[in-house]
Amino acid sequence: MQQTSSLKGLKIFLTIYGIVSVVLFGGLFILTSTDAPIMQEGGALRFMRWDVLSKHVELMIEIVYLVWGIFMLIAARQPLANLSFLHFTLWANLAHGLLMIPQAMMVGMMYKMFTDIAYCLVLAIGLWMLLPKGKEVAAI
């Protein structure tokens, strides 16, 4: 019974993160690619950008996370059939989030701890807590 509720929690987590990712990164991709004023210096969402000079990098990251969100929604249907993707997601986001911490400090963007960095680390920690481990995987 615990495996079922644990698996249900993982499915809910992946569904929520998938939807948030598709909406967030889909929206950011559109805003960044159209040079929307809201994303420019003085705009309400300017804080979502790291550096105005790296638009091409922003677009690449946004599209990768948009696609990642779609795959999280796919994995939410059958998490056990997508364990390698989910483990990659855990470790890639953990590494990405940890790397961004000193970068945010170096450029004086400590608020990134509550945006980009939080997104990556909450995803990694959530997966670490919810993914079946060791004997749990063998029992399923």
C-alpha positions in Angstrom: 0.0 0.0 0.0 2.8 2.4 0.8 4.4 1.9 -2.6 1.1 2.9 -4.2 0.8 6.1 -2.2 4.5 6.9 -2.8 4.0 6.3 -6.5 0.9 8.5 -6.5 2.9 11.3 -4.8 5.6 11.0 -7.4 2.9 11.2 -10.2 1.4 14.3 -8.6 4.8 15.9 -8.2 5.8 15.3 -11.8 2.4 16.5 -13.1 2.7 19.8 -11.1 6.3 20.3 -12.1 5.5 19.5 -15.7 2.7 21.9 -15.9 4.7 24.7 -14.1 7.6 24.1 -16.5 5.6 24.2 -19.7 3.7 27.4 -18.6 6.8 29.1 -17.2 9.4 28.2 -19.8 6.9 28.4 -22.7 6.0 31.9 -21.6 9.6 32.9 -21.0 10.6 31.6 -24.4 7.9 33.6 -26.1 8.8 36.8 -24.1 12.5 36.4 -24.7 12.3 35.6 -28.4 10.1 38.6 -29.0 12.2 41.0 -26.9 9.1 41.8 -24.9 9.5 45.1 -22.9 8.5 43.4 -19.7 11.7 41.4 -19.9 14.0 44.4 -20.6 15.8 46.7 -18.2 13.1 48.3 -16.0 10.5 45.7 -17.0 8.5 43.8 -14.3 10.0 40.4 -15.3 13.6 41.6 -15.9 14.6 39.7 -12.7 14.0 36.4 -14.7 17.0 37.1 -16.9 20.6 36.5 -16.0 22.2 38.8 -18.5 20.7 40.8 -21.4 23.8 40.0 -23.5 23.2 36.3 -23.5 19.7 36.1 -25.2 20.8 33.1 -27.3 21.7 31.2 -24.1 18.5 32.1 -22.4 16.5 30.8 -25.4 18.4 27.5 -25.3 17.8 27.0 -21.6 14.2 28.0 -21.9 13.5 25.6 -24.8 15.3 22.7 -23.0 13.3 23.2 -19.8 10.1 23.5 -21.9 10.8 20.1 -23.5 11.9 18.8 -20.1 8.5 19.8 -18.7 6.7 18.0 -21.5 8.7 14.8 -20.7 7.9 15.2 -17.0 4.2 15.1 -17.9 4.9 12.0 -20.0 6.9 10.4 -17.1 4.1 11.2 -14.7 1.8 8.7 -16.4 4.3 5.8 -15.9 7.2 6.9 -13.6 8.6 3.4 -13.2 9.0 3.1 -17.0 10.9 6.4 -17.0 13.3 5.9 -14.0 16.5 6.7 -16.0 15.0 10.0 -17.2 13.9 10.8 -13.7 17.3 10.0 -12.2 18.9 12.2 -14.9 16.5 14.9 -14.0 17.3 14.7 -10.4 21.1 14.8 -10.8 21.1 17.4 -13.7 19.0 19.8 -11.7 20.9 19.2 -8.5 24.2 20.0 -10.4 22.6 23.0 -12.2 21.2 24.4 -9.0 24.4 24.0 -7.0 26.4 25.6 -9.8 24.2 28.6 -10.0 24.6 29.4 -6.3 28.2 30.8 -6.5 27.3 32.3 -9.9 24.5 34.3 -8.4 26.7 35.4 -5.5 29.5 36.5 -7.9 27.1 38.7 -10.0 25.1 40.0 -7.0 21.8 38.3 -7.9 21.0 36.7 -4.6 17.3 36.8 -5.5 18.1 34.0 -7.9 18.1 31.7 -4.8 14.3 32.1 -4.9 13.8 31.7 -8.6 16.1 29.7 -10.9 18.1 28.0 -8.1 15.0 27.1 -6.1 13.3 25.7 -9.2 16.3 23.3 -9.8 16.9 22.3 -6.2 13.2 21.8 -5.2 12.9 19.5 -8.3 16.0 17.6 -7.4 15.1 17.2 -3.7 11.5 16.3 -4.5 12.6 13.5 -6.9 15.2 12.3 -4.4 12.5 12.0 -1.7 9.8 10.5 -4.0 11.7 8.1 -6.3 11.7 4.5 -5.2 15.1 3.3 -3.9 16.9 0.0 -3.7 14.6 -2.8 -2.6 11.6 -0.6 -3.3 12.5 -0.7 -7.0 13.1 -4.5 -7.0 9.7 -5.1 -5.2 7.9 -3.2 -7.9 
